[in-house]
Amino acid sequence: MLKKHWISFALVILVILFIWENSLQNDISSDGFSLMITQWLSPFLYQLGLTGDMWSLNRIVRKMAHVFEFSVLGGCLYIALNQFNREYAGLKVIAIGLAIAGLDECLQLTSVGRNASIRDVAIDTAGVIIGVVIVQLILSIYRSISHKS
């Protein structure tokens, strides 16, 4: 069982390192990569009714990427903490996620051409909350199915 705990915490650390590695990229590298993703996603975005020039779509994609990576962090962190203490695990994860988001924005200040944004901290924290809710729903469904068996 202890091995399982370490695996979940190792996964959390890997997700944090991935997030922070992205924040350490300079503005040209970061924009270049997200523009490539935006160009690939643009046909789908247009079908969803998201219109505008490539730079506007790129901004949406960048914010969606923040939500996605912090949702993954929130879910993984919830699984890791929930193994030890279920009491207020969701709130603890949100607080830790907020701190990681704040540190993430501070890291961006060290990258050429990047800046920090309170709005991004809020977006990142919303992602953490989404991740926690998704994992809680999955665990709830799993528990209700396993109790019926």
N, C-alpha and C positions, 0 to 999 in steps of 0.2 A: 504493500500500500504506500509506503514511503517513496518508492520509486515513482509512482504515479504522481505524487505531490511535486516532486522535483521536475518531472516532465512538464507539468502545467506551468510552473514558475519559469522554467527555461523558455517555454513558448512565449510567455509574457515578455521576458527580457528580449527575445528576438524581435517581437513586434515593436517594442519601444526603440530598439536599435534601428530598425527599418524606418520608423517614423523620423527619428532624429537624423538619420543619414540623409533622408530627403530634405530636411530643413537645412542641412549644411551645404547643399548645392547652391552655387551662385545663381543669379537671376537668369542668365542665358541658358545654362544647363536645365534649370527647372522649367523655364518657359518652353524650351525646345522639346523636352520630353512630353510635357502636357499638351503642346500643340499637336504632336504626332498622335497622341491618344484622341484628341478632339477631332482631328481629321478622320480618324478611323471610325469614331462614334457618330460623326455628324449626320450620316443618313438616318440613323436610329433617332437622333435628337430631333431632326426635322419631322419625322413621322410622329413623334410625341407632341409636336406643336411648338417646340423650342426653336425659334428662328432668330436670326441676327447674323452679324458678321462673325468671322472665325474667332476674333478676340473676345467678343461677348460670350460666345459658346465656350471658349477656353476658360473663361472665368467661372462659368457654371460647372464645367468639368473639374476644375481645380477644387472648388468648394465641395463637390460631390466626393472627390477623392479624400478630402479631409474627413468627411462624415464616415466614409467607408473604412478607412484605416483606423479611426478611433472607435468605430463600432466593433471592429475585430479586437482591438485592445480591450474595450469594455467587456466583451463576451469572454475573452480569455482570462482576464483579471478576475471576473466574477467566478468563473469555474475554479481558479486557483484559490481564491480567498474563501469561497463557499465550502471547500473541503475541510477547512480548519474551524471556522466559526460562522454559522449561518445567520447569527443575530446581526442585523443591520448590514449584511454583506453588500447589498446594493448601494446603500448610502456611502459605505466606505470606498467602494469602487468608484463612485462618482467623485468623491473628494480626491482620491488618488489620481483619477483621470484628469480632473481640473488642474491639479498640480503639474502633471506631465504635460498638459496642453500649455500651461504657462511657461514651463521650462522650454518647450518646443519653440514658442514664440521668441523667447530670449536667445535661443540658439540661432534663430534666423538673423538676429541683429549682428552676428559675427560673420555672416555670409555676404559677399559683395553683391550689392544691388537689392538686397532683401530688407524687409522691415517687419516689425511686430505689429499685431493687430488684436485688440480686445475682441473684435468681432470674430476673428478666427478662433480665439480661445472659447468663445461661446459656441461656435459651430462644432469645434472638436468635442466639447463637453456634451453637446446634443448627441454626437455620434456615440460617445461612451454610454449615454443613457439608452440609446437605441439598442446597442449591443447587450446591455444588461437585460433590457425588457425581452429581447429575442431569446436569450438563453433562459431566462426565467420561464417564458412560455414553453419552450422546448422541454425543459425539466418538468414543468407542471404536466404537460401532456404525457411525457414518459412515465411519470409517477402514477398518473391515473390509469394508464394502460397496464402498467406492471401490477397495480393493486387489484385489477380485475382478473388477472391471470391466476 
